[in-house]
């Protein structure tokens, strides 16, 4: 969100989220850079701002947010199809629910 609005300061993002309720969990749809770039190129609308170097920086930024905010997201491999990713996400959430409700 902060990068999309042109901001690079993590504090801006913190200010936005400070007003929001704490989520029960965080889901991180993890995708390889190559897969992300292939998907971007396949879209009907291509944004020249979505370069490989910017996408790599975005991935790094997410990792930094998780570390700095002490967030342990539920990571889901999102390199497959939409259906595969949905199945993996559902399974990860079910496992999380079983582990936290036990």
Helices and strands as residue ranges (DSSP letters): H 10-18, E 27-30, H 33-42, H 52-68, E 74-77, H 82-101
